[in-house]
């Protein structure tokens, strides 16, 4: 006893598509989804790396600014204290 299902025939085809063709379509669809997933993962990793790169660049920039300000402040303080000291030379 066979049941009738819409779109299915007794020969095993679905809407006129053979099982082999259907398997190829499913395989192609799964590969396409896998490629999209791989692309999404690559883009997420790239975004994280670029974000970390930007964060490191900003941190180094501010460290350089602080170092220059401290160097200038030390030079000015040294210059001003040099004139006030009385040496025996």
C-alpha positions in Angstrom: 0.0 0.0 0.0 1.5 3.3 -1.0 0.5 6.7 0.3 0.1 9.6 -1.9 2.1 12.7 -1.0 1.9 15.9 -3.0 5.0 16.4 -5.2 6.2 12.8 -4.9 5.7 10.1 -7.5 6.1 6.4 -7.3 9.4 6.5 -9.2 11.1 8.3 -6.3 11.4 11.7 -8.0 10.3 14.9 -6.4 8.6 17.3 -8.7 10.2 15.7 -11.6 13.7 15.9 -10.1 15.6 12.6 -9.7 17.0 11.6 -6.3 20.6 12.1 -7.7 19.8 15.6 -8.9 18.2 16.4 -5.6 21.2 15.1 -3.7 23.5 17.3 -5.9 21.3 20.4 -5.2 21.3 19.7 -1.4 25.1 19.2 -1.5 25.6 22.4 -3.4 23.4 24.3 -1.0 25.2 22.9 2.0 28.6 23.9 0.4 27.3 27.4 -0.2 26.2 27.7 3.4 29.6 26.4 4.5 31.3 29.1 2.4 29.1 31.8 3.8 29.9 30.5 7.3 33.6 30.5 6.6 33.3 34.0 5.2 31.5 35.2 8.3 34.1 33.7 10.6 36.9 35.3 8.5 35.2 38.7 8.7 34.7 38.4 12.4 38.3 37.5 13.0 39.5 40.3 10.7 37.3 42.8 12.6 38.7 41.7 15.9 42.3 41.9 14.7 41.7 45.4 13.2 40.0 46.5 16.4 42.9 45.3 18.5 45.4 46.9 16.1 43.6 50.3 16.5 43.5 49.9 20.3 47.2 49.2 20.4 48.0 52.1 18.0 46.0 54.5 20.3 47.7 53.2 23.4 51.2 53.6 21.9 50.2 57.1 20.7 49.1 58.2 24.1 52.2 56.7 25.8 54.4 58.6 23.4 52.5 61.9 24.1 52.9 61.3 27.9 56.6 60.5 27.4 57.2 63.7 25.5 55.3 65.8 28.0 57.4 64.3 30.9 60.6 64.8 28.9 59.8 68.5 28.4 58.7 68.9 32.0 61.9 67.3 33.2 64.1 69.5 30.9 62.3 72.7 32.1 62.6 71.7 35.7 66.3 70.8 35.3 67.0 74.1 33.5 65.2 76.1 36.2 66.9 74.3 39.1 70.3 74.6 37.5 70.3 78.3 37.7 69.4 78.3 41.4 72.0 75.9 42.5 75.3 77.3 43.8 78.2 75.1 42.9 81.8 75.5 43.8 82.9 75.2 40.2 
